[in-house]
Amino acid sequence: MSGSTGRRALLLAFSAVAMLAAATPALAQRQSAQERRQEQVAQIPTCAKPLGSISVIEPEDGVHWWTGQQLPAPSRLIKVFVNKSRCFTLVDRGAGLDAAMRERDLGADGELRVRSNVGKGQIKAADYVMVPDLIGANNDSGGNAVGGLLGGLIGGRAGAIVGGLNFRSKTADVVLTVTDVRSSEQLAMAEGHAKKTDIGWGAGGGLFGGGGLGAAGVGGYANTELGQVITLAYLQAYTDLIAQLGGLPDNASAANAQQAVTVTKPARLFTGPDGSGVVRSLDVGMMLYPTGAKEGMMWEVEDELGNKGWVSSTLLELSR
C-alpha cells in the first residue's frame, strides 16, 4: 500500500468514527423516546372523573380458555384496570351481587335487625357493560382445541393456537367492547396485541411489580409469561377504549330515552299540560314514551304512532 493510499484509508476510518460518534446521541435520543412511549403504553390510564358506572362480564362463547392456563377470569383483570384508572364506577354483577341479594332475601323474611336499611331500590344501575374476549375466539374452539386447553395440555397445532392466543410464540390478540345498557348500542370496540418481547416494558413500568397486578388478586397474570403477554394486550385495548369513550355524557341515564310507561286507566292525550285540547283517547295497556318534559303531575309523552301530547302521570305505570 502506498503512503497516499494509506493516508486516505486512515482519513476514511477517522471520518466513519466521527460520523458514528455524531449519530450516537441522536440514535440514543430516538431510542429513549421510543422507550418512553413503550413504558407509557404499559401504564394503566387514569381519568379525572368517572365516565359512568360499568359492569364487567365474561364472553358468552362458553370456552373458558383461562382455566387451562391456571389464570383468573379476564374480567378480574379488567376490573383491576377499572379500579386503578378511576375511569368508571365499578358495579358488581357477580359474587358480590349474589351476596347482596341474599341479604335482601333475609330482610324480606324479617331476619335482619330493625333499621338495617337493606332493601329494594338501592342497587346502583350499570350505565355500561364491558366484555373482554379473544379475537377470533371461536375459530379454533372445537374438538381437541377446547379439550386440550381446559385440561392444560397444550400440544399439536390444535392446542398451539386457541382463538387469539398463540402458546408457542407467546402472542395475544384480544378485544374489549362497551355496550350502553339502556339502548343496547355498542359504543366502542378496541383491539389489543402483545408478544413475548413486550414483557420488559410492563416490568419496567411497574405493572407487574409489588404495587401493580401482583397485589391486586390477579397474580397469575403477573407471574406467568403468557399471563403478562395477555395483560399487556388487554391494557393496550383498555387504553384505546378510554380514548374512544372520552365524549360520553356526564349523566348516561338522563342522556338516554326515558323508560316507556303503560296506561293503567282510560285516559286522554291533551295538547297542553293544562288539559286544553284533546289529541286522542288512550286505552288501558297502551305504551307511551315520555319526552322528559313535566309540569306538576302532567307528563309529555309520545305514542307509537308519533302523536305527542300531555297525560296525567297518575294514570300511568312503568312498563314491564
C-alpha positions as CSV (number, residue, x, y, z in Angstrom):
1,M,0.0,0.0,0.0
2,S,1.4,3.4,-1.0
3,G,1.7,6.3,1.6
4,S,-1.1,8.3,-0.1
5,T,-3.4,5.3,-0.2
6,G,-2.8,4.6,3.5
7,R,-3.5,8.1,4.5
8,R,-6.8,8.1,2.5
9,A,-7.8,4.9,4.3
10,L,-6.9,6.3,7.6
11,L,-8.9,9.5,6.9
12,L,-11.9,7.5,5.9
13,A,-11.7,5.4,9.1
14,F,-11.5,8.6,11.2
15,S,-14.5,10.1,9.2
16,A,-16.5,6.9,9.9
17,V,-15.7,7.1,13.6
18,A,-16.6,10.8,13.7
19,M,-19.9,10.2,11.9
20,L,-20.8,7.3,14.2
21,A,-20.0,9.5,17.3
22,A,-22.1,12.3,15.9
23,A,-25.0,9.9,15.2
24,T,-24.9,8.2,18.6
25,P,-26.6,10.9,20.6
26,A,-29.4,11.3,18.1
27,L,-29.8,7.5,18.0
28,A,-29.8,7.3,21.8
29,Q,-32.3,10.1,21.9
30,R,-34.7,8.3,19.4
31,Q,-34.3,5.1,21.4
32,S,-35.0,6.9,24.6
33,A,-38.2,8.4,23.1
34,Q,-39.3,5.0,21.9
35,E,-38.7,3.5,25.3
36,R,-40.7,6.3,27.0
37,R,-43.6,5.6,24.6
38,Q,-43.4,1.9,25.3
39,E,-43.4,2.5,29.1
40,Q,-46.4,4.8,28.8
41,V,-48.3,2.1,27.0
42,A,-47.5,-0.2,29.9
43,Q,-49.2,2.2,32.4
44,I,-52.8,2.0,33.3
45,P,-54.5,5.2,32.1
46,T,-56.2,7.4,34.7
47,C,-59.3,9.7,34.4
48,A,-60.0,12.9,36.3
49,K,-63.6,11.8,36.9
50,P,-65.6,8.6,36.2
51,L,-67.3,8.3,32.8
52,G,-70.2,6.4,34.4
53,S,-70.9,3.1,36.1
54,I,-69.9,-0.2,34.5
55,S,-70.0,-3.9,35.0
56,V,-67.5,-6.3,33.5
57,I,-68.7,-9.8,32.4
58,E,-67.3,-12.8,30.6
59,P,-67.9,-13.6,27.0
60,E,-70.7,-16.0,26.2
61,D,-68.9,-18.4,23.9
62,G,-68.5,-20.9,26.7
63,V,-64.8,-21.5,26.1
64,H,-63.0,-20.7,29.3
65,W,-59.5,-20.6,27.8
66,W,-58.0,-19.2,31.0
67,T,-58.8,-22.3,33.1
68,G,-56.2,-24.5,31.4
69,Q,-53.6,-21.8,32.0
70,Q,-54.4,-21.5,35.7
71,L,-55.3,-17.9,35.2
72,P,-58.1,-15.9,36.8
73,A,-61.0,-15.0,34.5
74,P,-60.1,-12.0,32.3
75,S,-63.0,-10.0,33.8
76,R,-61.0,-9.9,37.1
77,L,-58.0,-8.4,35.3
78,I,-60.2,-5.7,33.6
79,K,-61.7,-4.9,37.0
80,V,-58.2,-4.1,38.3
81,F,-57.7,-1.7,35.3
82,V,-61.1,-0.1,36.0
83,N,-60.3,0.4,39.8
84,K,-56.8,1.7,39.2
85,S,-57.8,4.0,36.4
86,R,-60.8,5.5,38.2
87,C,-62.4,5.9,34.7
88,F,-65.6,4.1,35.8
89,T,-67.5,3.3,38.9
90,L,-67.4,-0.5,39.1
91,V,-70.7,-2.3,39.9
92,D,-70.5,-6.0,40.9
93,R,-72.7,-8.3,38.9
94,G,-71.0,-11.5,40.2
95,A,-70.4,-12.9,43.6
96,G,-70.9,-9.5,45.3
97,L,-74.3,-9.1,43.8
98,D,-75.3,-12.6,44.8
99,A,-74.3,-11.9,48.4
100,A,-76.2,-8.6,48.4
101,M,-79.3,-10.3,47.1
102,R,-79.1,-12.9,49.9
103,E,-79.1,-10.0,52.4
104,R,-82.2,-8.7,50.8
105,D,-83.9,-12.1,51.0
106,L,-83.1,-12.2,54.7
107,G,-84.6,-8.7,55.1
108,A,-87.7,-9.7,53.2
109,D,-88.1,-12.7,55.6
110,G,-87.8,-10.5,58.6
111,E,-84.4,-11.9,59.7
112,L,-82.4,-8.6,59.7
113,R,-82.3,-6.2,62.5
114,V,-84.6,-3.2,62.5
115,R,-83.2,-0.2,60.6
116,S,-80.7,-2.3,58.7
117,N,-81.6,-0.2,55.7
118,V,-81.2,-3.1,53.2
119,G,-83.9,-3.4,50.6
120,K,-85.3,-2.6,47.2
121,G,-84.3,0.4,45.2
122,Q,-80.8,0.7,46.5
123,I,-78.7,-1.1,43.8
124,K,-76.8,1.2,41.5
125,A,-77.5,0.7,37.8
126,A,-74.7,-0.1,35.4
127,D,-74.6,2.5,32.6
128,Y,-72.3,0.3,30.5
129,V,-71.2,-3.3,30.2
130,M,-67.6,-4.2,29.2
131,V,-66.8,-7.7,27.8
132,P,-63.2,-8.9,27.4
133,D,-62.7,-11.5,24.7
134,L,-60.1,-13.0,22.4
135,I,-60.1,-12.0,18.7
136,G,-61.5,-14.9,16.7
137,A,-62.1,-16.9,19.9
138,N,-64.4,-19.3,18.0
139,N,-62.0,-20.1,15.2
140,D,-60.3,-23.0,17.0
141,S,-62.8,-23.6,19.7
142,G,-64.0,-27.0,18.7
143,G,-62.8,-30.6,19.3
144,N,-59.2,-31.1,20.6
145,A,-58.5,-27.4,20.9
146,V,-61.0,-27.0,23.7
147,G,-60.2,-30.3,25.4
148,G,-56.5,-29.6,25.4
149,L,-57.0,-26.0,26.6
150,L,-59.3,-26.8,29.5
151,G,-57.1,-29.7,30.6
152,G,-54.0,-27.6,30.4
153,L,-52.5,-29.9,27.8
154,I,-51.2,-27.7,25.0
155,G,-49.8,-29.9,22.3
156,G,-50.0,-30.1,18.5
157,R,-51.4,-27.4,16.2
158,A,-54.9,-27.6,17.7
159,G,-53.6,-26.7,21.1
160,A,-50.9,-24.3,20.0
161,I,-53.4,-21.6,18.8
162,V,-56.7,-21.1,20.5
163,G,-58.6,-18.0,19.4
164,G,-56.3,-15.0,19.8
165,L,-53.6,-16.8,21.8
166,N,-50.5,-18.5,20.4
167,F,-48.9,-20.5,23.2
168,R,-45.7,-21.3,21.3
169,S,-44.8,-17.8,20.2
170,K,-46.4,-16.2,23.3
171,T,-48.6,-13.7,21.5
172,A,-52.1,-12.5,22.4
173,D,-54.8,-10.7,20.3
174,V,-57.7,-9.5,22.4
175,V,-60.7,-7.3,22.2
176,L,-62.8,-5.2,24.6
177,T,-66.3,-4.0,23.8
178,V,-68.5,-1.5,25.7
179,T,-72.3,-1.5,25.4
180,D,-74.9,1.0,26.6
181,V,-77.2,-1.0,28.8
182,R,-80.2,1.3,28.1
183,S,-80.0,1.5,24.3
184,S,-78.0,-1.8,23.8
185,E,-75.9,0.3,21.4
186,Q,-72.3,-0.9,21.2
187,L,-70.4,2.3,21.9
188,A,-66.8,1.2,21.4
189,M,-64.6,-1.7,20.5
190,A,-60.8,-1.8,20.9
191,E,-58.3,-4.5,20.0
192,G,-55.0,-5.2,21.7
193,H,-51.9,-7.1,20.6
194,A,-48.9,-8.1,22.6
195,K,-46.0,-10.5,22.2
196,K,-43.3,-12.0,24.4
197,T,-40.7,-9.3,23.6
198,D,-43.1,-6.7,25.1
199,I,-42.9,-8.0,28.6
200,G,-39.9,-6.0,29.6
201,W,-41.8,-2.7,29.1
202,G,-44.5,-3.8,31.5
203,A,-42.0,-4.8,34.1
204,G,-40.1,-1.6,33.7
205,G,-43.3,0.4,34.2
206,G,-44.0,-1.4,37.5
207,L,-47.2,-3.0,36.1
208,F,-46.1,-6.5,37.3
209,G,-44.4,-5.3,40.5
210,G,-45.5,-5.2,44.1
211,G,-47.8,-2.2,43.6
212,G,-49.2,-3.4,40.3
213,L,-51.1,-6.6,39.5
214,G,-49.2,-8.7,41.9
215,A,-51.0,-7.1,44.8
216,A,-54.4,-6.9,43.1
217,G,-55.6,-10.5,43.3
218,V,-54.7,-11.5,39.7
219,G,-51.2,-12.8,40.4
220,G,-51.4,-15.4,37.6
221,Y,-51.3,-12.6,35.1
222,A,-48.3,-11.1,36.8
223,N,-46.3,-14.2,37.5
224,T,-46.5,-16.2,34.2
225,E,-45.1,-15.3,30.9
226,L,-48.3,-15.9,28.9
227,G,-50.2,-14.1,31.6
228,Q,-48.0,-11.0,31.2
229,V,-48.5,-11.0,27.4
230,I,-52.3,-11.3,27.8
231,T,-52.2,-8.4,30.4
232,L,-50.3,-6.1,28.0
233,A,-52.7,-6.9,25.2
234,Y,-55.7,-6.1,27.3
235,L,-54.1,-3.0,28.7
236,Q,-53.5,-1.7,25.1
237,A,-57.1,-2.4,24.3
238,Y,-58.3,-0.7,27.5
239,T,-56.1,2.4,26.9
240,D,-57.5,2.8,23.4
241,L,-61.0,2.2,24.7
242,I,-60.8,5.0,27.2
243,A,-59.6,7.4,24.4
244,Q,-62.6,6.4,22.3
245,L,-65.1,7.0,25.2
246,G,-63.9,10.5,26.1
247,G,-67.1,12.0,24.8
248,L,-69.5,10.1,26.9
249,P,-72.3,12.2,28.5
250,D,-71.9,13.2,32.2
251,N,-75.2,11.6,33.0
252,A,-75.9,8.4,31.0
253,S,-79.4,8.0,32.5
254,A,-80.5,11.5,31.5
255,A,-78.9,11.3,28.1
256,N,-80.9,8.2,27.1
257,A,-84.6,7.9,26.2
258,Q,-86.9,7.7,29.1
259,Q,-88.3,4.4,30.2
260,A,-91.6,3.5,28.5
261,V,-94.9,3.8,30.5
262,T,-98.2,1.9,30.2
263,V,-101.7,3.4,30.5
264,T,-103.5,1.8,33.6
265,K,-106.9,3.5,33.3
266,P,-108.8,5.0,30.3
267,A,-107.3,8.4,29.6
268,R,-107.0,11.2,27.1
269,L,-103.9,12.8,25.5
270,F,-104.1,16.6,25.7
271,T,-102.4,19.2,23.5
272,G,-101.1,21.0,26.6
273,P,-100.4,20.4,30.3
274,D,-103.4,22.4,31.3
275,G,-105.7,19.8,29.8
276,S,-106.9,22.0,26.9
277,G,-107.5,20.3,23.6
278,V,-107.7,16.5,23.1
279,V,-105.3,14.8,20.8
280,R,-106.8,11.3,21.2
281,S,-108.2,8.8,23.6
282,L,-105.8,6.4,25.4
283,D,-106.8,2.8,26.1
284,V,-105.7,0.7,29.0
285,G,-102.5,-1.2,28.2
286,M,-101.2,1.3,25.6
287,M,-97.5,2.0,25.7
288,L,-96.3,5.6,25.7
289,Y,-92.8,7.2,25.7
290,P,-92.1,10.2,27.9
291,T,-90.1,13.0,26.4
292,G,-88.8,14.1,29.8
293,A,-90.9,17.3,30.0
294,K,-93.1,17.6,33.1
295,E,-95.4,20.1,34.7
296,G,-96.8,19.1,38.0
297,M,-98.4,15.7,37.6
298,M,-98.7,16.1,33.8
299,W,-96.1,14.4,31.6
300,E,-95.4,15.0,27.9
301,V,-95.5,11.7,26.1
302,E,-95.5,10.3,22.6
303,D,-97.5,7.3,21.4
304,E,-96.3,4.6,19.0
305,L,-97.9,6.4,16.0
306,G,-95.9,9.6,16.7
307,N,-98.7,11.6,18.3
308,K,-97.4,13.8,21.1
309,G,-99.3,15.4,24.0
310,W,-99.8,15.5,27.7
311,V,-101.3,13.0,30.1
312,S,-101.7,12.7,33.9
313,S,-98.9,10.5,35.4
314,T,-101.4,9.1,37.9
315,L,-102.9,7.1,35.0
316,L,-99.5,5.6,34.1
317,E,-97.1,3.0,35.4
318,L,-93.6,2.0,34.3
319,S,-93.8,-0.7,31.5
320,R,-92.5,-4.1,32.5
